[in-house]
């Protein structure tokens, strides 16, 4: 049976790896829509190769380039935010949500209306609006499958288990590319240094987030939203080898660990083929050759983002949306060399404190999320211009 499939964020790392798996079974899929940002050459090449119905660049200024690259292919070209949302409105059975940042939330919400499967690599959606996303999935009979390696691991470990039997979920973290640096040197880390990962092949933004552990902070909030876990039921450990992706401890003391070589095609392929398991072109794990697995608790002084995540979980409401927006703004400022690496977490904390009275909400809607997102970014930029906060 041929499935209709869309890929949002097709030119990023997760999107490209998704298309790699799809291209290996071309008879199984009919590609409806593919979206990207500025890399229109890659977007057009893949849209041609997979015979997509429409290819959309989020960059309005690149529409002419995209049209030229698709000329004669029969693939429709479009550009801009509205075009991305219209692409999400096209019915699909399976949708990969891999747009980076809060921009992925609304396309994901629209994709859920088709009642199919939303493969969620965009962790910001759950961090910003987990209850809203899950409510929409229930409303339209859609399924959300996690594509973060850690949350896919938890999802798989919980298969056939009762939620009441879960005692604790542990997410693993590599510690990022700066994990061996002396603390006093971290303040001078450059975007290039923070953007190199020892294990995973990822984009620059998520790699820097890995070095600061903001990535893991987001994943703790995401695990809370996905699996109904309280702050006391989730933790994280440093695991430099990135072989164990998550562990689930049950009330009888047993622990299930999901293991595999660090390759995002594990999680992508699981979501693509679920509820089946199919052969994947990934390296097999050889424990004897590996020799050892190491674990340690994250140092709060090195990774202050973790404590901020627990605060977000306890607050609820719009705290996740504000946290994510402040984090994205802080990352932009660091990449633009406007603040130091070690300024990011204090800046996010300051934004959360400034917005505190507005974060309480029993229920949240898209308009509320977008409003607090915009406000948190504005406050972060304003604070960064005032050096007195550091």
Residue pairs with C-beta under 8 A, 6 or more apart in sequence:
2 27
2 28
2 29
2 30
3 28
3 29
3 30
3 93
3 94
4 29
4 30
4 32
4 91
4 92
4 93
4 94
4 116
5 22
5 29
5 30
5 31
5 32
5 92
5 93
5 94
5 95
5 96
6 31
6 32
6 33
6 34
6 87
6 88
6 90
6 92
6 94
6 95
6 96
6 111
7 15
7 18
7 19
7 22
7 31
7 33
7 34
7 35
7 95
7 96
7 98
8 15
8 33
8 35
8 84
8 87
8 88
8 95
8 96
8 97
8 98
8 99
8 104
8 107
8 108
8 111
9 15
9 35
9 36
9 96
9 97
9 98
9 99
9 100
9 104
9 121
9 122
10 16
10 18
10 19
10 34
10 35
10 36
10 43
10 46
10 96
10 98
11 36
11 37
11 39
11 42
11 43
11 46
12 36
12 98
12 99
12 100
12 203
13 201
13 202
13 203
13 206
13 264
14 96
14 98
14 121
14 147
14 264
14 268
15 36
15 96
15 98
16 42
16 46
17 264
17 265
17 268
18 96
18 98
18 119
18 268
18 272
19 34
19 46
19 50
20 265
21 265
21 268
21 269
21 272
21 280
22 29
22 31
22 50
22 272
23 49
23 50
24 281
26 50
29 50
31 47
31 50
31 51
31 52
31 53
32 52
32 53
32 54
32 87
32 90
32 91
32 92
33 52
33 53
33 54
33 55
33 56
33 87
33 88
33 90
33 92
34 43
34 46
34 47
34 50
34 52
34 54
34 55
34 56
35 43
35 55
35 56
35 57
35 58
35 84
35 87
35 99
35 107
36 42
36 43
36 55
36 56
36 57
36 58
37 57
37 58
37 59
38 57
38 59
38 62
40 57
40 59
40 62
40 65
40 66
40 69
41 65
41 69
43 55
43 57
43 66
43 69
44 55
44 66
44 69
44 70
44 73
44 75
45 69
46 52
47 55
47 70
47 73
47 75
48 70
48 73
48 75
51 74
51 75
52 75
53 75
53 76
53 90
54 75
54 76
54 77
54 78
54 87
54 90
55 66
55 70
55 75
55 76
55 77
55 78
56 77
56 78
56 79
56 80
56 83
56 84
56 87
57 63
57 66
57 78
57 79
58 79
58 80
58 81
58 84
58 103
59 79
60 79
60 80
61 79
62 79
63 77
63 78
63 79
63 80
66 77
66 79
67 77
70 76
70 77
78 86
78 87
81 103
84 99
84 107
85 106
85 107
85 110
87 107
88 95
88 106
88 107
88 108
88 110
88 111
89 110
89 113
91 114
92 111
92 114
92 116
93 114
93 116
93 117
94 116
94 117
94 119
94 272
95 108
95 111
95 114
95 116
95 117
95 118
95 119
96 119
96 121
96 147
96 268
96 271
97 104
97 107
97 108
97 111
97 118
97 119
97 120
97 121
97 122
97 125
98 104
98 121
98 122
98 147
99 107
99 122
100 122
100 124
100 203
100 205
100 206
101 122
101 124
101 205
101 324
101 328
102 124
102 128
102 321
102 324
102 325
102 328
102 369
102 373
104 122
104 124
104 125
105 122
105 124
105 125
105 128
105 129
105 133
105 366
105 369
106 366
108 118
108 120
108 122
108 125
108 133
109 125
109 132
109 133
109 136
109 366
111 118
111 142
112 118
112 133
112 136
112 137
112 140
112 142
112 144
113 136
113 140
113 142
114 140
114 142
115 140
115 141
115 142
116 142
116 143
117 142
117 143
117 144
117 145
117 271
117 274
118 137
118 142
118 143
118 144
118 145
119 145
119 147
119 268
119 271
119 272
120 126
120 144
120 145
120 146
120 147
120 148
121 147
121 148
121 268
123 148
123 218
123 219
123 222
124 218
124 324
124 328
125 133
126 133
126 221
126 222
126 225
126 226
127 218
127 221
127 222
127 225
127 312
127 320
127 321
127 323
127 324
128 320
128 321
128 324
128 325
128 369
128 373
129 320
129 321
129 364
129 366
129 369
130 221
130 222
130 224
130 225
130 226
130 320
131 225
131 363
131 364
132 364
132 365
132 366
132 369
133 144
133 225
134 144
134 225
136 142
137 143
137 144
144 226
145 152
145 155
145 270
145 271
145 274
146 152
146 154
146 155
146 222
146 226
146 267
146 271
147 264
147 267
147 268
147 271
148 219
148 222
148 267
149 245
149 262
149 264
149 266
149 267
150 171
150 172
150 219
150 223
150 245
150 246
151 219
151 222
151 223
151 226
151 246
152 245
152 258
152 266
152 267
152 270
152 271
153 245
153 246
153 258
153 267
154 169
154 171
154 223
154 226
154 227
154 246
154 248
154 258
155 226
156 258
156 270
157 246
157 247
157 248
157 256
157 257
157 258
158 166
158 227
158 248
161 248
161 250
163 227
163 228
165 250
165 251
165 252
166 227
166 229
166 233
166 248
166 249
166 250
166 251
167 233
167 249
167 250
167 251
168 233
168 234
168 235
168 248
168 249
169 223
169 227
169 229
169 233
169 234
169 235
169 246
169 247
169 248
169 249
170 234
170 235
170 236
170 237
170 246
170 247
170 248
170 249
171 216
171 219
171 220
171 223
171 234
171 235
171 236
171 237
171 246
172 236
172 237
172 238
172 239
172 242
172 244
172 245
172 246
172 247
172 295
173 210
173 213
173 215
173 216
173 236
173 237
173 238
173 239
173 298
174 197
174 198
174 199
174 200
174 210
174 238
174 239
174 240
174 242
175 213
175 238
175 240
175 298
176 194
176 197
176 207
176 210
176 211
176 212
176 213
177 193
177 194
177 195
177 196
177 197
177 198
177 207
177 210
177 211
178 186
178 189
178 193
178 194
178 211
178 341
179 211
179 238
179 240
179 302
181 189
183 301
183 302
186 302
186 341
186 342
187 340
187 341
187 342
187 343
188 340
188 341
189 211
189 340
189 341
190 337
191 204
191 208
191 334
191 335
191 337
194 207
194 208
194 211
194 212
194 334
194 341
195 204
195 207
195 208
195 211
196 207
197 207
197 210
197 211
198 240
199 240
199 241
199 242
199 262
200 207
200 210
200 242
200 262
200 264
201 264
202 210
202 264
204 335
205 331
205 335
206 215
208 331
208 334
208 335
209 215
209 218
209 327
209 331
210 216
211 341
212 303
212 305
212 341
212 344
212 345
213 236
213 298
213 302
213 303
213 305
213 306
214 305
214 327
214 331
214 344
214 345
214 348
216 236
216 298
216 303
216 305
216 306
216 309
217 305
217 306
217 308
217 309
217 327
218 309
218 324
218 327
219 236
220 234
220 236
220 306
220 309
220 310
220 313
221 309
221 312
221 313
221 320
221 323
223 229
223 234
224 230
224 231
224 234
224 313
225 320
230 313
231 310
231 313
231 314
234 313
236 298
236 306
237 295
237 296
237 297
237 298
238 295
238 296
238 297
238 298
239 293
239 294
239 295
240 294
241 290
241 292
241 293
241 294
242 262
243 259
243 260
243 261
243 262
243 285
243 290
243 293
244 257
244 258
244 259
244 293
245 258
245 259
245 260
246 257
246 258
247 255
247 256
247 257
247 258
248 255
248 256
249 255
250 256
259 285
260 266
260 282
260 285
261 282
261 283
261 284
261 285
263 282
263 283
265 280
265 281
265 282
266 280
266 282
269 278
269 280
269 282
270 277
298 306
300 306
300 307
304 345
304 346
304 349
305 327
305 344
305 345
305 348
308 323
308 345
308 348
308 349
308 352
309 323
311 319
311 352
312 319
312 320
312 323
312 352
315 359
315 360
317 359
317 360
317 361
317 362
317 364
318 358
318 359
318 360
318 361
318 364
318 368
318 369
318 372
319 352
319 359
321 364
321 368
321 369
321 372
321 373
321 376
322 351
322 352
322 355
322 359
322 372
322 373
322 375
322 376
323 348
323 352
323 376
324 373
325 372
325 373
325 374
325 375
325 376
325 377
325 380
326 347
326 348
326 351
326 352
326 376
326 377
326 379
326 380
327 344
327 348
328 377
329 347
329 351
329 376
329 377
329 380
329 381
329 384
330 339
330 343
330 344
330 345
330 347
330 348
330 380
330 384
331 344
333 339
333 343
333 344
333 347
333 380
333 381
333 384
334 340
334 341
334 343
334 344
338 384
339 347
339 384
343 384
343 390
346 389
346 390
347 380
347 383
347 384
347 389
348 380
350 383
350 389
351 376
351 379
351 380
351 383
352 359
354 379
354 383
355 372
355 375
355 376
355 379
358 372
358 375
359 372
361 368
383 389
